[in-house]
Each structure stands twice: as structure tokens, then as C-alpha cells.
């Protein structure tokens, strides 16, 4: 028996020694497994979502099939709203996998999320240490909005990827040897150019705004304009940005100028009188977005921030600001200062725009992850910020427990149909929330703070990998499922589609793979419906509540009837 114990102990020591010796390999492998489940698992198992997924993927499919890689079209019309880099990446995915479907559409964005999480890890490991790299990369990869959009085939993760790489290169300037700086500067210009080709003005505004404010803070403004940095950098930037823009100006001037420059860049930002975009929100809109977009890490950030404010005088922040000297900081505090200025600029820039969508703010999560990564590493390793973070964990834990318990009683206060729709996700959410809540409360009670971090990471991994499909399915049941079914039916039976009041429901376009006649609700009259039904091989899709407007006035038969929509054809 004693020999068995000794042998077992010896084996364990050998395993531990081997793992410790090859810690980097096992760290990378562990992160790769987690990142796979976060970004890739089951991304092809659910339909593309209205509005943006179905719209952009339909455009990429048209580009791929037509082999016209310069001009973008939406439903047969010129689309001058965005540059083409996202669509080029989609086409490469279609070519790589040899098919066009949900998996190949989402693969490029998932890949960018996967790669950038590793970029954050390796950068933080090199400049600080491996542990900091692990904390920071996992926080970024498990931030709610970053997770959502890295599994969603739209442009914002592409912009975030190239903006993030540009910022990574720029930050390295403050830590690398002098003879290496020029390479990071040139790479900064390259990635900024690619960011512009991903989404236009934000691609240049975020990186260069960050350079402007941080260089002033660090008193390195003159360094930005060194000829050895700026001249090759500008050439590289222009080589990336100019060719496509010149081609488009030559082919479609003045239409391209009016649509791309004036309407979709200047008017979107300024919201001038001629702006037709809308999407106007209050100045503090993105503060609210970050509150849910940075779940579950936002609770600890808020708690620590409030604690710092409460101890403003005690910690003598006024004196520290007055004697601020960036160049006296160690690498860690330099990184923090750079990140806070970057957060400030990103929030200011997007908040100043009159056109606001929740997805636009995505680049902010990279610098926030670095700040939060340091905070959690200090909390786990040194018990720093113990009181505020413990309080935030307890609040979040009890919210999860209460929400999980409340989910048990939804049949008592939700309509029967709605309760049926959410049945599967309800039980999944119930179990996850209660386990997360109870687990984190116990870890805090026994001061096992690494357990809290692990629970947060695993919770978001499970939600991303296994619950995304369920959440999407719930959304489908409120209308899009009808449209996807109708579009596939029309494709199978070679029907063309006309619709009323469904101008942004691009699932009709994508899943039918034919041009759709989108009519506004105002154009819905018995005469207009008769006219469309009289066309060869045409069907009309309208909302169920619109049927009374044509009842008894139009001779039609119902092909398919759904929860919110009905598809009809002429008799």
C-alpha cells in the first residue's frame, strides 16, 4: 500500500513538473479549446438573422457569384454604404469551404474573434507576464457583446479586429526598443488602412484619435511626425485605401460621392437636415450599452470605480494628477494609462455621432479588457480591491439566483404561447443562473477568488457555445421563422416574392436567392396587391394583421400561414 502511494505521488510530481516545464504550451492549448467553444461551436446550426446578417451575406453571395469584387449590390441596387473588405473575407470563406451557408458566412467573423483574443494574450504576456495575458484575453473573449458579435456575420467585428491590431501596434511603440519602433508604426498604418476598408471613417478616427490624445498625455507628440515613421506609413495606408476608392469614383461619380461620402459618412455623423438614416440616440447611449455589453465584468469595474471615488481624498488623486509623469511609469501602469485614454476617446467619438447603434462601440472592449484584467489579477493574487469586488460578485450572484428562481414560475405570469416559446431556454437559463450564482457566492465566502473568475469564464463559454442557438430560436418564433420558411418554399417552387411593410426583412432575399419586390406599408392597397399577384410566378407576403385590408377585395389563396405573416398567390 505504501509503495502504491509513493508511486502515485511520484507520478503526480512528474506530471506537475512536466506541465510546469511546458506551461506555455498547455496555456495556449487550454485557451484554444475555450476560444473554439466561444467563437466556433455550433455557429452554423441556426439561420442568419434579420436585419444585418441576411443583408450582408446576401450581398457577399452576389459578389461571389458575379465575380465583381469592386461594386456592392443589395437586391439588385447599388450599395455605397460600406467599403468591401468584409465582403471580400466572406467570399474567401465561401471559396475555402466550397459552399455558401450559415457556417461559411459566420466563419470569418468567428476566426477574427479567435485570432484577436490570442493577439491580446501574446501581447500582454510579452509586455507583462503570462498570467496577465490569460486574464485579459479571457475577459475580452467572454464579454457579452464581443461574444455576440463574433458569432454574428456583420461588419463590426471586422472593424474591431483591424482597429484592435492598429492599437496593439501603436501601444508597442511605448515598450519596444528604438530600432523596432518604425516597424510597429508601419504596421499601425497598414492595419488602420484595413480598418478603413472595413467600415470607413471609424477605421481612421479611432486609431488616429487614440494616437493624438495618448501622445499628448505621454509628451511624445513630436515622435508621431518623425519622417521615418509617417512617410512610409502614409504610403502604405494610401496603397491600401486609395485603389478601391479611386475605381469607385471613376465608375460611379457623382453617385458614389453623394452616397458614400456625403450621406453615409458625413450625414450619418452630423445628422444634418438631409440625413435619411435616423438611429438618433442620446449622448449617454453608449454608456448604457457598455453596462450590458461588458457583462459579467462590468459589475466589478463599477464597484472598484465607486470605491475609488469614495476614497478620492484619501488616495490623494488630485496631487497624483498634478504631478502626472507618464515616462516614470512601469510597463503595467503605462499600459493602463494608454487604455484609459483610448476608452475615453472611443466613447467620446461614438457618443458624438448622431447615428448610434449598439454594435458601433465594440472596439472599446479591448482596452477595457486590459484594465479589467489587471484589476482581476490583483484581486485573485493579492486580494486587492477585495471589498468592492466581493460586493459586486455577491450582488451579481444574488441577481443570478433570483432570476433563476423567477424562471421557474414563468408559467404563472406569462401567456401560454410565450411560455411555450421559451420553454427550452427557460430551463437552460434556470440551471446556469442558479449554478453561477450559488457557485460564485460560495467562492467569495471561502475567499477562493480564482474560482469566481473561472465560474464567470465558464458561464460565458457555456452561454456562447450552447445557448446562442436557443436564444436565436426564441427570436425566430416571433416572425422570422415564417419568413425563412416562406422564402425557402418560394425558392423550391420557383416563385418570386413581393412584400408589403417588410422592407428590412432580408431573410426573404437571402433564403429565396432572388430579387424581392419590397413595398412600403403605405403602398398596400387592393389594387397594388392585385397587380403583384397578376405577375407571372409571383407571391405576396404580408402581415396577418394586414389581411383584413384586402379581404373580399382581392381574389387570392393562402399558400402558407404563419404566426405573424401570410403568403398568398392569385387564384
N, C-alpha and C positions, 0 to 999 in steps of 0.2 A: 504493500500500500504506500509506504514511504517512497519507494522507488518510482511509483506511478506519479505521485505528487511532484517529486523532484523533476521527473521528465516533463510533466505538464508545465511546470514553472519555467523550466529551461526552454521549452518550445515557445511559450508566451514571450519570454525575454528576447528570443531570436526574432520572432515576428515583429515585436515592438522595435527592436533595433533596426531591422530591415526597413520597416515603414518610416522610421525616423530618418534613416540614412537617405531614403528616396522620397522625402516628404513633398518635394516639388511635384514629382510625377503623380503621386496619389492625390495631391491637391487639385491639379489640373484635371485628372480623370474624374474626381468627385464633382467638380464644377461642371464638367462637360455633361455628366449624367443629369444633374439638376437642370442645366440650361436646355438640354434636349427636351425634358418634360415640360419646362416652362414655355418654350417657344415652338416646338415642333409637334408634340404629341397630339394626334387627332385633328390637325388643322385642316384636313381635307374631308372631314366627316359631316360637315354641315354646310348649307347653302350660303352663297355670297349674300351679303346684307345690303339692303337699300339704306342710304342713297348712294354712298360713295363707292363701296366695293363693286357693286354691279355696274356702275357707270364707268369707273376707271378700267376695270378688267375687260369690259366690252370694247372700250377704246383700244386697249392693248391688243386684244384679239384681232380687231380690224387692221391695226398696224401690222401685226404679224402675218395675217393672210394676204394683205395687199402688197407687202414688201416696201411700202412707202414709210421710211423711218424718219422723215422730216416733219410731215404735216399730220396733226392730230384731227380726228373727226369724231363727233358724237352724234349718233343716229343720222348719219349722212350729212351733217352740218359741220363747218369749220369750228374747231375748238382752239381758241387762242388764249385760254385762261392760264395754262401751265406750260413750263418747259418740258422736254421729252424724256429726261433721264429715268424717271420711274418707269415709263412705258418701255424704254429700251431694256431695262432689267427684267421686266415682265416677259418680253419677247425672248430674252436669253433663257429664262426659265422654261418657257414653252418649248424652245428648241432643245434644251438639255434633256428634258423628260419626254419629249416626243408627243405631248398631248396638252390640251387646254382644259383644265378643270379647277376645282377649288384648291386642291393641293398645290398644283403648279402656280396658281395665282398668289397664294399666300407664302409660298416657299421663299421668295426673295426678301420679303419684309422680316420673316422669322429668322432668316440667315443673318440679316443685318443686326437684329437684336442680339442674336447669339454671339456674333463676332465682336460687337461693341462692348458687351459685358466682359468678354475676355480682354479686350483692349484696356478697359478700366482696371481689371485685375493686374495685368502685367505692368501697367504704368505705375499704379500705386505700390505694387511690390517692389519695383525697381527704385522708386524715389523714397519710399518709407520702409516697409517691410511686407513680408508675405501675409501676415495676419491682417494688416490694414487692407491689402488688396482683396482678401476674401470678404471681409466685412463690407467694403464699399461696393464690390461687384454684385454681391448677393442683394444688397439693399436696392441697387438700381434695378436688377433683374426681377425683383419681387414688388416693385412699386406698382400700384394698381393700374394707373393709366398707361405706364410704359408697357406692362404686360398685355393689356388690352390691345394697344395699337401695334404691338409687334406680332400679333396674330391676326391682323386686320389689313387687308390688301388696299391700303391707301398711301398717300404721299408722305405723311408727316414723319413716319419712322425713317424714311429715306433722307429727308431734310435733317432730322436729328442725328442720324449716323454721320453724315459728312460735316455738319456743324460741330458735332462732338469731336471728330477726328481733327478738325481745324483747331479747336480749343486745346485738345491734348497736345498737339504740336506746338502751339503758342506757349502753353504753360511750361513745356520742356525748356524753353529758352531761358527761364529763370533758374534752372537747375543744372544745365549741362555745361560742359567746357566750352570756352570761347570758340575753338576751331570747329565745333559741331553746330553752333547756333545757326549758321547760314542754311544748313540742310533742313532744320526744323522750320525756319522761316519759309523756305521754298515749298516745303510740304504744306505749310499753312495756306499759302496762296493756291496750291493745287486743290486742296480739299474745299476751300472757300469757293473756288470756281465750280466744283462739282455740286456744292450746296446750292449755288445759283441755278445751275442746270436742273436741280431737283424741284425748286419752288420759287425762284425769282428773288425779289428784294430781300425777304428774310434771310436768305442764304448769305448775303453780304452784310446785312445790317447787324446781325447777331455777332459774328466773329470780329468785324472791324469796330463795332461799338465796344466790345469787350477789350480789344486792344487799346482803344482810345482811353477808356476810363482806368484800366489797370496800369497802363504805362504812366499816367499822371500820378496815380497813387504811389507807384514804385519809383517815381522820378527817373524814368527811363524813356521819356517821350522822344528824345533825340535819337535813341537807338533804333526806333521804328523806321526812321527815314535814312538809315545808312544805305548808300548806293548798292553795296554788296548784297543787301537783303531785298530792298524794294525793287530794284530794276529787274533782276531775273524773276522775282516773284510776280511782278505785274505782267511780264511777258508770258509766263506760264499761265497766269489767270486768264489773260486775254486769248491765248491759244485754245483754252477750254471753252470759254464763254462765247467768243465772237462768231465762230463759223456758223453755228445754227442760227443765231440771231441775224446775221448778215443774209443768209439764204432766205430766211422768212421775210425780212424786209424787202428783198429784191422781188420775191414772188408775190407777196400779198400787200405791199404798201398801196394805199394808206390804211387798209382794213386791219392789218396786223398791228400797226402803231396805235390805232384808236382802241382796239380791243385789249391787246396785251399790255401796253404801256399805260394808256390813259385810264381805261375802265377797270382793269383787273389789278393794277398796281397802285396808281395814284388815287383814283377814286375810292378804291377799297380802304386805303389807309386814312384818307382825309374825309371820306363821306361827304363829298361836295354835292351840289344840287342835282347834278346829273347822274349820281350814283344809283344804280338799279339793283345793287347787291343786297342791301339790308344787313341783317345779322348784327344790328347795333345793340350793344350791351353797356352797362355802367362801367366806370373806370375800375372799380374793385372786383370785377367779374372773375379775373384770373386768380385772385386771392381765394375765392370760393372754390374754383376748380382745383387748385393745389390741395385744398383741405381734404377733398375726397380722392384726388389723383395720386397722392402720396401715402395713402393708407397701405400698410398699418403703421408706418414710421412717423407719420405726421403728429401723432399723439405725443410721442416722446419729445419731438422737436418743440412743440408748443409748450410743453411742461418745462423744458430747460430754458426756453426763451423767457417765459414768465418769471422763472426763478432768477434769471439774470437781471431782469428789470427790477424785481423786488430788492435785489442786492446791489443796485446801481451805485449808490454812495459808498457802501461797504467795500465793493471791489474797485472803487476809485477809477471808473471808466473815463471820467472827464479828464483826469490827469494823463491816462494812458493815450487817449485820443490826441491830446495836446502835444505829447512827446512821441507821437507815432513815427516809427522808423522802420520801414519795410525791409531794408537791407540788413538790419540787425537780427531779423527773424531766422529761426532754423527752417529747414525744408518743410516741416509739417505746418508750421504757422504761416509760412509764405503761401502754401497751397490753400490754406483756409481763407486767407485774405483775398487771394485771387478768385476763389469760388464765391465768396460773399459779394464781391463787386460784380461778378458775372451774373449771379442771381438777381441782383438789383437791376442791372441793365436789361436783362431778358424780360423781367416783369414790367419795367418801365416802357420798353419798346412795344410789347404786345398790348399793354394796357392803354397806350396812347392811340392805338389804331381804333378807328370807329367800327371796323368789321372784326368781330370776335367769334371764334368757335373754340370749344373746349380743347380740340386737338392741337391748336396752334402752339400752346405753351409747352409742348413736350420737351424741347431742348433744355428746359430748366431742371429736369430731374437728374442730369449728370452732375452739375456742381452741387446740388442738394444732397446727392448720394455721398459725395466725398465728405461734406460737412457732417452728415449724419453717421457716416462710417466711423469717423474719429470719435464722435460722441458715444457710440455704442461700444467701441473698443475700450475706451476709458471706463465705461460703465461695467463691462464684463471683467476686465483685467484689474482695474484699480478701484472699483467701487465709486468712481467719480460720478457726479450727478445722481447719486443713489436715490435721494429723497424725491426729486421731481419725476424721474423716470419710473420709479416704483409706483408712484401715484398714478402716472399715465397708464402704466400696464394694468393696474388694478381697475381703473375706470374703464379701459378698453375691454378687459376681461369680463367685468360685470355686464357691460353692454352686450357682449357676445352671448353670455349665459342667458340674460333676459330675453334677447332676440331669439335665441334657440328655443327657449321655453314657450315664447309667444307663438312661434311657428307651429307648435303642437296644437294650438287652439284656433288656427285659421278657419277651419270648417264652421266655427261658431259665428264668425262675423263677416266672412267673405261669401259672395254669391257662389252658388253651386258650380256653375260653369267655370268661373275663375279659379276656384279651389281645385277643380279637376285639372285645369291647365297647368297649375304649379305643383301638382302632387309630387312628382319625382324630385324636382329641385327643392321642394319644401323639406323632404326627409333628408336629403343630402346636406342642405344648409343647416338643418337642426343638429345633425350629428357633428358636423365640422365646427359649428359655432360653440357648442357646448364643450367639445373636446378642447378646442383652442382656449376658451375662456377659463375652464377649470384647470387646465394644464398650466397656463401662464400664472394664474393666481397661486397655485401650489409652488411653482418655481420661485416666485417672488417671496413667498412666505419662508421658504427654506434657503433663500439667498443663492440659488443656483441660476445666476443670471444668464449664463450661456444657454441654458435650457429655454429661456424666454426667446432669445434670438433664434434658436433652432426651430422653435414652435412657429414663430412668425414666418420664417422662410418656408417651412414645410407646408403651412397653411396656404400661403400664396401659390406654392408649387402645385398643390392638390387642386386648388380653385382653377388655376390656369390650365392644367393638364386634363382634368376630369370633369370640371363643372362648366367650362366655357360652352360646350355643345348644348348642355341643358339650359343655360341661360338664353342662348340663341333660339332654341326650340320654343321657349316660352314666348319670346318676341314674335317668332313666326306665326304663332297661333292667332295673333291679333291683326292678321291681314296679309302679311307677305306670303304665307303658305298658300293662300288662294292664288295669288298672282304667279308664283313659281309653278304651281300645278297647271294653271290656265296656259301659261306660256309654253310649257312642255307639251301640253295637249295640242296647242296650235301648231307647234313645230312638227309633231308626229303626223298630223292630218293636213299639213301644208296650208294652214290658214295664215292670213295676215291680220295684224291686230290694230284696232283703233280704240282709243280710250278717252274718257272724259273726266277731268279733275284728277288725273293721275300723272301729272307732268314730271314728277321726280321719282316715279316708281320704275327704276331702270332694270329691275328684275324681269320685267316684260321684254325689255330689249335684249338682255343677256341670254336668258333661257329660251327665248324664241329664235335668237340668232337671225333676226330680220329687222328691218327698219319698222318702227312703230309710229303710227299717227297719234301724237299726243295733242288732245284738245282740252282747252280750259273748261272748267265747270260752267262758266258763263255762256259757252257755246252749245251747251246741252239743250237742244230743242227737239221736238219730234221730227222736224224736217231734217235737221243735221244727222240724227241717228238713222233715219230712212236713207239718206244719201250715202252714208258709210256702209250700211247693210246691203245696199244695192251694188256695191263694188264687188268685183269677182274675187271669191275666196276670202272675203273679209268677215271678221267677227268683231263685236264691240264689247268692251269690258267697262262696266260702270259700278258704282257703289250701290249696295242693296237699297239704301235709303233714297236713291235717285230713281228707282224703278217706277214709283207712282207718277213721276213727271211724264213718262211715256206710255203708261198703262192705258190701253184702249185707243191709243193714237198711232201706235206703231205695230205692225204685224210681225211678230218675232217668235222664236222658240228658244228656250233656255238650253244651252249645251252643258254648262256646268254652273253650279251654285255653291258658294262658299259662305264663310262666316260674315264677311264684310262686302264681298264683291260677287258679281254675277257676270257670266259670259254668255252672250246671246248671238244668234245669227238670224238672218231673214228667212222667212218661210218661202 
